[in-house]
Amino acid sequence: LFLQISWQLLRIEASAKADRNEKRCTINAPLRLITSGGKIRIALKKNTTDGTVVNAQIHMLLEDILWVATLPQLRSAIAFSSYLMSLIRQCEKDYPPPVTTTLTPRPPMEANTPNGQDVTISNTFRAFDFDQTSYHLHIKKVDLHLCDDAHSSITPPPGWDIESGAMQVTLYRVLVDIYPRTLSSSDRRNWPRYCAPNDFTRWIETRLAQQFTKFCVNTDEAGRTRLVQCWPHMISFNVVIRIHDLTIQCVSDANSKRDSLQNMFTSERHLRSLPNDQYIVHFEFANFIHPMSSTLPVPAPASFLQLGPFSILFDRRTLRWCLYVAHNLATALEQSLGVDMEPIPHSDLRVDLLMPKVIIPFPTPPTEDRRFPMRLLVSFSTFSLSNTQFDQDIFKPFEMLNKATLSYVMNSELLNGGTTLVNDLIQLSGSKACGGVSELFWLRTSPAWVDTDHGVNTKSLPVISDVCFSGAILIRPEQVNVYVEPTTQISAVVDHFQFLQVRIFIILLDILLIFGPLLVSNSISQ
C-alpha cells in the first residue's frame, strides 16, 4: 500500500507550556519552520492472511527550510522537546511495549499455480519490498539564522561589542534515517541510500565482537550458554544523520559589512574532489537490547561521528558569542530537564576528523611589511578521538614515555598542577584508571603540519613538517587536562618574520589562558 501527500508551502509551529494550567496566549516564543515545498511517502506492507501491518516506511522529502531562530525560540524548542519526552515516558509506563520474539528473516512464501508450477516473486515486488520499519527525512537545503535577543533585559557582559549578533548556517542535502528495530548483526545493505560496509560498520562490528568476548569471560557457564544463543538475535535502535555540505559564517551584528563577512566553518569537498556519495557530516547512534531477555548484558550505546574535510577559522568574536549562546541554552536545558530526569547512560564514542585545517589569524604586525605572515595554518590528515578500551589498544598512547621523562617532570618547578600532571602520567603510562576522571578520551593523529601564509589564495611557508601525535584527554568536574606526545621526530624551520608573529601570538595566548577563565566566568555571571 503506497500513499503520497505533497504541498507547496508548509508552516510548522510548535510551542510548549511549563504548566498544564497555563493559557495558550501566554506563549510568546514559539518554534516556527517554513518550507517551500515537500511531500510525504508512506508505504505499508500487510499480511495477506489477516491484513495486519508487517512493516512500514515513511519518507518525508522537503525542498528548502528557512528558520530564523532567536534565543527565546531555542529555549522554547528545548522546553517543547522536554515536554514530548515526558509524554513518551508516561506513555511507556501506561502502555508498555509488547514482548516480541526474534527478528530472523522469514523465507519467501511460494504459491502454486493450478498446473502445479511455482510462481516466483516478480521483479517489481522485489524493487519495492522492504523487510523492516524505518523513517526517513530528506531536506534539500536548510537556511538557519541564529540570533540573540536584541530586546532582552539581560545586561551584556563588560566589553561586549556584538550588538544583535547573528550567525548563518547553511546545510545542503540533510538525511536523517531512523531504524527502530534491526538486527545488530545485519550488513545494512538493504538500507536506502546507505553505502555498506563503511567505517562505522567496521568499527561497530569489531566493537561488538570485543564486547561479546568480554561478556563471555565475565559470566558463568549457564549465562554464557544463554548469551551465545541470544546474541545473534540482539536488535538495535539506529539513527543515521548525514549532511552533504555545510557552511557556517562568523557572527555578524548591525554594524557588520557584507563584504567583510567570513566563514568560520567551510567544507573542502570541492577542493578534495570527494565522491558524491561521501558526506561532510556522518553521524550514527546505536542502542542495543535483547528482545528475549532483560537480564543478559548488552553493549553500551555507541556513537560515531565522521567529519571532514573542512577548515575552521579561529575568530575571537564568534567564539565568545558561541560561548554566550551555549551558556544560555545549557541553562534552559537544566531548567527543562528537572531533577526527576533519569541520568544519561554512558555511551561509547568515536570521532574521526578527515583532513581538518585550523586557521589562526595573527595579530596586526607592528609595521606594514608584507613579509610578515598573516595566518597560522594547522593541518591534519586525520584526527581521531575515542573513549573505548578497544581504541586505546589501537592508538597505543604514551609509548615514548619513560622513567627519565617522568623524573624530569617531577623535578621541574611547574606553576600549577604539577602533582596532577605527574600522577596522571604515571597512571596513563601504566594503563591504569586515573582518579576523579569522569571521562577519558584517547586521541591519535596521522601526519600533521604547520604553515603560515599571507591570506587567502597566497603561497604558504612551512613551519613544522609532518609529525604524528598521540595522547589522552582527561575530563574532571573542575578542569580538563590534555596530554599529548609526538610519536615521530619534530622538525621546524622558522624565519625572522614568522618568529616575531608566533612570539606575539604566544604572548597573547598566555594572557588569554591566565585571564580567560576569569573573563568568561565574569561575563556569564553578569
Sequence and secondary structure as in RCSB ss.txt:
>XXXX:A:sequence
LFLQISWQLLRIEASAKADRNEKRCTINAPLRLITSGGKIRIALKKNTTDGTVVNAQIHMLLEDILWVATLPQLR
SAIAFSSYLMSLIRQCEKDYPPPVTTTLTPRPPMEANTPNGQDVTISNTFRAFDFDQTSYHLHIKKVDLHLCDDA
HSSITPPPGWDIESGAMQVTLYRVLVDIYPRTLSSSDRRNWPRYCAPNDFTRWIETRLAQQFTKFCVNTDEAGRT
RLVQCWPHMISFNVVIRIHDLTIQCVSDANSKRDSLQNMFTSERHLRSLPNDQYIVHFEFANFIHPMSSTLPVPA
PASFLQLGPFSILFDRRTLRWCLYVAHNLATALEQSLGVDMEPIPHSDLRVDLLMPKVIIPFPTPPTEDRRFPMR
LLVSFSTFSLSNTQFDQDIFKPFEMLNKATLSYVMNSELLNGGTTLVNDLIQLSGSKACGGVSELFWLRTSPAWV
DTDHGVNTKSLPVISDVCFSGAILIRPEQVNVYVEPTTQISAVVDHFQFLQVRIFIILLDILLIFGPLLVSNSIS
Q
>XXXX:A:secstr
 EEEEEES EEEEE   SSTT  GGG    EEEEES EEEEEEEEE TTT  EEEEEEEEEEEEEEEEEEHHHHH
HHHHHHHHHHHHHHHHHHHS               EE TTS EE   HHHHHH  SS EEEEEEEEEEEEEE  T
T SS   TT   SS EEEEEEEEEEEEEEEEEETT   TTSTT  SS HHHHHHHHHHHHHHHHHHHHS HHHHH
HHHHHGGG EEEEEEEEEEEEEEE  B TT  GGG  EEEEE HHHHT  TT  SEEEEEEEEE TT SSS    
 EEEEEE SEEEE  HHHHHHHHHHHHHHHHHHHHHH TTS      EEEEEEESEEEEEE    SS  TTS  E
EEEEESEEEEE SHHHHHHH TTSS  HHHHHHHHHS  SS HHHHHHHHHHHHTT   TT SEEEEEEES EEE
EEESSTT   EEEEEEE EEEEEEE SS EEEEEEESS   B   HHHHHHHHHHHHHHHHHHHHHHHHHHHHHH
 
